[in-house]
Amino acid sequence: MALVIPDVLEESCATRQALERLAAKWRVLLIYALLAGPQRHAELRRRLPGITQKVLTETLRSMESDGLVERRVLKKTAPQHVEYTLTTLGKTLQEPLSAICAWALEHP
């Protein structure tokens, strides 16, 4: 079976669109963090030093709209308790990200 290499330079290329979504600074790191299981906003902030509350919230919302993350409300009354988890689609990124980790270890 031959490997099909898409023309990622074309704006309409699905691969290019996926790369642009995943290439955002914090997205891949959030995926790694959420591979450990559901986590609350404060936990994610502690695990990702340098991310601001605003950027974390915006990134999680955009990942939710892309179908990568699910937001669950655990307590509806104030103060609200919310946790985030990877969707089935989000979990499919584990294997490709593991391959990138392996490559990085082999080529420091």
Rosetta blueprint (number, residue, H / E / L):
1 M L
2 A L
3 L L
4 V L
5 I L
6 P L
7 D L
8 V L
9 L L
10 E L
11 E L
12 S L
13 C L
14 A H
15 T H
16 R H
17 Q H
18 A H
19 L H
20 E H
21 R H
22 L H
23 A L
24 A L
25 K L
26 W L
27 R H
28 V H
29 L H
30 L H
31 I H
32 Y H
33 A H
34 L H
35 L L
36 A L
37 G L
38 P L
39 Q E
40 R E
41 H H
42 A H
43 E H
44 L H
45 R H
46 R H
47 R H
48 L L
49 P L
50 G L
51 I L
52 T L
53 Q H
54 K H
55 V H
56 L H
57 T H
58 E H
59 T H
60 L H
61 R H
62 S H
63 M H
64 E H
65 S H
66 D L
67 G L
68 L L
69 V E
70 E E
71 R E
72 R E
73 V E
74 L E
75 K E
76 K L
77 T L
78 A L
79 P L
80 Q L
81 H E
82 V E
83 E E
84 Y E
85 T E
86 L E
87 T L
88 T H
89 L H
90 G H
91 K H
92 T L
93 L L
94 Q H
95 E H
96 P H
97 L H
98 S H
99 A H
100 I H
101 C H
102 A H
103 W H
104 A H
105 L H
106 E H
107 H L
108 P L
